[in-house]
Amino acid sequence: MTYRVLWEPAALAVAQKLAADDRTGVQQVFAAVDLLADNPRPAGAFTVGSSGIYRIQVGLYRVQYEVEDQTVTVTVFHLGRL
């Protein structure tokens, strides 16, 4: 089952801002997030607090996202630099 990947506007704005200084790193983040469509709970993903919230590390960045199995969506809501 393929999940639909959505970005919250705030997380997308951070990605655009970070890309000004580290385009390659942010491209790696987008590539990793795209892979979540096929496997929203990859090895190395950590649960955060409440159910359905996960965190992955991609290079120098941390991505937090929510998995909704009923709607088959992955929503990225936070991107930050480590």
C-alpha positions as CSV (number, residue, x, y, z in Angstrom):
1,M,0.0,0.0,0.0
2,T,1.4,3.4,-1.0
3,Y,0.9,6.3,1.4
4,R,0.3,9.8,0.3
5,V,3.0,12.2,1.7
6,L,1.9,15.7,2.7
7,W,4.0,18.5,4.1
8,E,2.6,21.0,6.5
9,P,3.3,24.6,5.3
10,A,5.6,25.4,8.3
11,A,7.8,22.4,7.6
12,L,8.0,23.2,3.9
13,A,8.9,26.8,4.7
14,V,11.8,25.5,6.9
15,A,13.0,23.2,4.2
16,Q,13.1,26.1,1.7
17,K,15.0,28.3,4.2
18,L,17.5,25.5,5.0
19,A,18.0,24.8,1.2
20,A,19.5,28.2,0.8
21,D,22.6,27.0,2.8
22,D,22.5,23.3,2.3
23,R,20.7,22.3,-0.9
24,T,22.2,18.8,-1.0
25,G,21.2,18.0,2.6
26,V,17.6,19.2,2.0
27,Q,17.5,17.1,-1.2
28,Q,18.4,14.1,0.9
29,V,15.6,14.9,3.3
30,F,13.1,15.1,0.4
31,A,14.4,11.8,-1.0
32,A,14.1,10.1,2.5
33,V,10.6,11.5,3.0
34,D,9.5,10.3,-0.5
35,L,10.5,6.7,0.6
36,L,8.0,7.0,3.5
37,A,5.3,6.6,0.9
38,D,6.2,2.9,0.6
39,N,7.4,2.3,4.2
40,P,6.2,4.9,6.7
41,R,7.9,3.1,9.6
42,P,11.4,2.3,8.3
43,A,14.2,0.8,10.4
44,G,15.6,3.6,12.5
45,A,12.4,5.5,12.9
46,F,11.6,6.4,16.5
47,T,8.1,6.9,18.0
48,V,7.6,10.2,19.6
49,G,5.1,10.5,22.5
50,S,1.6,9.8,21.2
51,S,0.8,7.0,18.7
52,G,1.3,7.6,15.1
53,I,4.1,10.2,15.5
54,Y,7.6,9.3,14.3
55,R,11.0,10.8,13.9
56,I,13.8,10.0,11.5
57,Q,17.2,11.5,11.1
58,V,18.5,12.3,7.6
59,G,22.1,13.6,7.7
60,L,22.1,16.7,9.8
61,Y,18.3,17.0,9.9
62,R,15.5,15.6,12.0
63,V,12.1,15.0,10.4
64,Q,9.0,14.5,12.5
65,Y,5.8,13.1,10.9
66,E,2.5,11.5,11.6
67,V,1.3,8.3,10.0
68,E,-2.5,7.9,9.5
69,D,-3.3,4.3,8.5
70,Q,-7.0,5.0,8.0
71,T,-6.4,7.8,5.5
72,V,-3.2,6.3,4.2
73,T,-1.2,9.5,4.7
74,V,2.1,10.6,6.1
75,T,2.2,14.2,7.1
76,V,5.5,15.9,7.8
77,F,5.0,18.6,10.4
78,H,8.5,19.4,11.6
79,L,12.0,19.7,10.0
80,G,14.9,20.8,12.1
81,R,18.7,20.9,12.0
82,L,20.5,18.7,14.6
